[in-house]
Amino acid sequence: MNPAGAARFAVVGNPDNRRTAFLQAALRAAGLPAARVVPWLDVLAGTARFHPGETVRIDSPGEDPQVDRIMRGAAEPTRVEGGVRWYRAFRAAVERIAHDVRAVGGRLLADPAELAVLFDKRLCHAALDRAGIPVPPSPTSGAAAPPLRGWPDLREILGRPGLRRVFAKPAHGSSASGVLAVETASGGRVRATTSVELTPSGALYNSLRLHRYEDEAAIAAIVDALAPDGLHVERWLPKASQHGRSADLRVVVVAGRATHAVVRTAAGPLTNLHLGGSRGDLAAVQAAVAAARGSWRQALEVCERAAAVFPGTPCVGVDLLPAAGWRRFAVGEVNAFGDLLPGLTGLPGGPAEGTDTYGAQVAALPHP
């Protein structure tokens, strides 16, 4: 893409957000003009306009309290509830963007139908499963699966063979918001680890520290509050470890190629970095895979196959779950906006070596 063509590049994003700043920095580093920013607030207000022939990227609407308030209807940005309302608002906005971009002869770097699947964990899991991608077993996978209506339904699932330990995830959530790692023990005891803070009023708030609940009534209250927004349940797979901490990976796939990978480790079941997880040692992971007579290239190919399920989405972040022993891998999630990994450079020998995730995407931009 030459500089003249780059002048016709626009991004739907939040103007002061770090995602927008990283993208603009990548464009500057490539010697290209800055992108025209179309604010999410304008999209939601119906006042966004697109230029003829423009190439348009949709970025995350997150990390803006006003945008979040409009989309989720929650007065406080740290509240957990409102996922299904957010999902409907996001889908409607994306469809409107696609219509308006097409109307002026532009090109949208996203497939609205794929985004609708990516932001419903039940549909995404089913799409991956149909494609033969290894995923954790799930009783809620697919549009035809019965909905989880509350704690009694989850309690029943926990009694099924192989489902004594599960992850219960808000169907339309992100960044581990509302996720519960639930396990049962002898005597029917139950325990949940989650970032959700349950207040005496029954309201749910996101916390930057993990909470452990062992009172079934409290766990039931959280599940019952989340269920109306949709919940997806998956078997909690035993993961490999690094230095005694559970480990998984976020692998970014750009234009069909795995370009970046970061190891995430934690003392508990949730490895998200903003919840206290730490970046692990990628070289040590590669060595562990080789020692187990596994294949690091095949692990990356699992991610590339997962990304190929969504060919109209040029960049995804794949959560790769290594089984204990480092020989087998499963895909936990595929994230449409999974590229926010500041300071991470591309895999050695790969197509993005030496550049960050935004630089890799700029390099993959289509020519006008």
N, C-alpha and C positions, 0 to 999 in steps of 0.2 A: 504494500500500500504506500503510494507516494505522498509527499506532503500536501499536494493539492487535494488528493482524495481524503486525506486525514482531516482536512478542515470541515468535511461533511460528516464527521463522527460526533455522535451525541450519546450521553449516558443519562438514564433515568436513575437518580440517586438523591441522597441528601447532601446539599452543597458543602456543609462544613464537616461532613463525616470523613473519618480516616480512610475508608474505602475509596472515596472520590479522590482524596489527596494522593493515595498510592497509585491510582490509575493515571492521574495527571503527571505524576513524577515519572512513571514508566513511559508515557508518551514523550515527555521532554527528553528522557535519556535516549530514546530512539530517534531524536531529531524531528519529531512530528508536532504539529500544532495541538494545543489543548483541546479537549473535548468540550462541546457545548453541554452544560449541565441543565437537565430538565428536572426541577425539584419534584419529589414525590408529593409534596403538598399541592402543587399545581395539578398533578395527575388526579389526586383525590378530589380536588375542587372542580375538576372538569375544565380547567383553563390551560392545560398543557397544549403546546403546539409543536408540530414537527415540520421540518423543512424538506422540500422536494429532493429526492435522491439521497437522503441522509441514511447512514448506517447507525442503528440505534442499539445500544446495550442496556439491558435492565439489570440494575444492581439491587442489593438488599434494601428494603425500606426500614431496616432495624436501626437501633441506637438513636432514635429521634423521638423524644417523649410526645410531641404533638402529633406526629404521624401515627405513633402507636396508639394514642388515645382515640384518634379517629377510627383506626382500623379495628381495634379490639373493644372499644367502648369502655375501657377501664379508666377510672379517674386517676389511678396511681400506676406508674410504669412498672413497679415491682410486683404488681398482682399477677397471679398465674392464669386466672380464668380468662375466657374470651377467645379461645383458639378457633372455634368454628366461625365466629363472626370475623375474625382476622382473615381466615381462609377464604370466606366468601368475598370479602372486600378485595383481597389480593387477586383472586381469579377475575373478578369484574374489572379491576384496574388493568390487568395484563391484557384482557380481551379488548379493552378500549384502546390501549396503546397499540396493539397489533392492528386494529381497524384503522386508526388514524395514520399509522406509519404506511400501511398499504395504500391508503387513499391518496397519499402524496408521492407514491412511487418509491418509497424508502425500503430499507431492508432491516428486519428485526433479527438480532442475534439471540433468538430464543424461540422455542415452540410453546405456545400457550397450553396446548394439551399436555405436553410433557411436564411443564411446571405444575399443572394441576395434579399430576401423579406424584411428582417428587415431593410435594407438600402435603401428601396424605400417606403416612407411613404404611397403612394397610394396603393401599393400592400399589405403592412402590415395592413393598415386599413381594406381592403377588407377581408383579411384572418381572422382577429379578428371578423369582422361582421358576416362572414359565420359561425363562431364557436359559435355565440350567445353571444359574449362578448359585454357589453354595451360600445358603442363608440359614439362620437359626430357625428351627421349627416354630410355627406360630398358629394358634387357633383362631386368630382374628384376621388372617391374611385374605385380602381380596374383597370385592364389593359384595359377594354373596355370603360372606361369613356373618354369623349372628353378631349384633352389636353387644359390647360389654356395657351393661346397664348400671352396674354399681358393684359394691363390695361382695354381695352374695355370688355374683357371677365369677368374680376373680377368685373367691374362696373355692368355688367348685373347680375352676381350672387348676388351682394349686394341688388339688387332690388327684389329678390325672397322672398316669405314668409318665415319667420324664419331665414333668413340669412343677416339681417341688420348689425350684428356684427359677424366677422369671424376672424379666424387665417389663414393667408397665409404662408405656410412653404415650403422652398426649399425641393424638394422630397428626396434629398440625403444629407441633411444637418444634423448637430449635434450641440449641445451646444447652441441652439437658434440662430445660425448663419443665418442671412437673414430672420428671422421670423418677420412677421408684424401682429400686432393686429389692424385690420381695422374696423372702425365703421362709420355708416352714421347717420346723424341727419336731422332735419327739413330743408327744402329748398334744399335738395340734398347735403348739406355740408358733407365733409368726413374728417376723422382724422385717422392717423396711428401712433402707438407706436412701436418702433423697435430699435435694437442695430445698425442698418445700418447707417453709415454716408455717405451721398451723397455729393461728392465733385463737385466744379464748372465744372470740366472736364467730369462729368458723371460717374466717377469711384465709386465703392461701397467698403467701408471698414468696417470691424468689429470694434466696439467700446465697451469699458467696461462700458459705460454709455448709458442710454436709450435716444433716441431722439423722439420728438413728431413733426410730420409733419401735417399741416393743409392746405397746398397748394396742390391742386389736381395735378398740373403739376409735383411737386416733387414726390408725391406718385406714379404717373403714370410712371415717369422715373425709379424709383426703381423697380416696378413690371415688366416693359418692359425689364429691364436689367436682371432680375432673371428668367423670363419665359423660355428662351431657355434651361435652365438647368432643367426645370420641377418644377411645383409648385403644392402643395397639399393644398386644402382649407377645413376647418372644421368650423362648427358652434361654436361660442365663447360661451361656456356654463357658466352661472353665477355660480361662485364657492363659497364655504363656506368661512368664514373669521375667523381669530383669532386676537384678539386685534385690530380690525378695518382694518386688512390687508388681502388681498386675500391669500388663502392657498391651497396648493396641497401637494402630497407626492411622493417621490421616494421610491419604495419598491423593494428590491433585492430578487430575487427568485433563489435559488441554488438547483439543483437536484430535482426540483418540489416543494420545500417548501419555503415559504416566511420567510426569515431569518433576514432581516434588513429593517428598515423603517426610513426615515427622513422627517420631515415636513419642507416645504419651504414656506415662506411668503414674500409678497412684497406689496408695496403701489400701484403698477400698475399691469398690466395683465401678465407680464413675471416674474416668480418667480425664475429663475435660479440664483444660489448662486453667480456665478462670475459676474452677472449683478447687484449686489446690493441686491439680496434677502437675507433673513436671515433664519437660522434654527429656527423652531418653537418648540413648546412644545408638544411632542408626548403624554404624559400623559393627557394633556388637550384635545387633539383630541379624545382620547379614552373615556374620560369622556363626551365630547360633543356628541359622537355617542351614548353612553349609555343613556344620558339624552333625546335624540331624539327617543329613543326606537329602535335604529338601532343595528347592530351587527358588532363589530370590526372584529370578526372571519370571517364573510361573506365578509367584505371588503378585507381582506387578500386572501380569496378564489377567489375573482374576479381576483386578480393578479396571483394566481397560475393557474387559468384557462387560463389566457392570455399566461402565460409561456408555458402551455401544448400545445398550438398551434405550438410551436417550440420545439419538443421533442429532436431534435438533437443538441440543444444549451444548454449546462449545466448551464449557468448562464445568467440571463437577468435582466435589471433594468426596472421596470414598472412605468410609470408616472400615478398616480392614481388621478383622479379629483373628489373631493367631491362636491356634489351639495349643494347649500344653504340649511341649515337646518341639514346637516350632516347625512342624512338617506340614500341617494343614492350615488352611485359612478360610474364613467365611466373611461375608459382607454384612455389616450391621446396618449401615444406612448409606444412601447416596444423597449428597447435599448440593442443591443448586447454587448456593452461595458459600461454598466450603473453601474459598481461596484466601481467607484472611489469616495469613501466617507471616506476620512481620519478621523480616530479617532472614527468612528461610530461602536459600538459593537452591537451584535445580540439582537433580541427581547427577553425580559425576558420570560423564560419558553420555548423558542424555541430551535431548534437544534443547533443554533450558539450562544447561550447566552455566553457573555463574550469574544467573539472573533470578529475580523473585517471581512469584506467581503472576503478578500483574505484567511484568516484562514478557513473560511467556505468552500471555494472552494478547498483548500488543503485537508480538511477532507473528501471531496466528491470525490477525485481523485480515478479512478478505479484501482483495483489491477492488476498487470501484469499477 
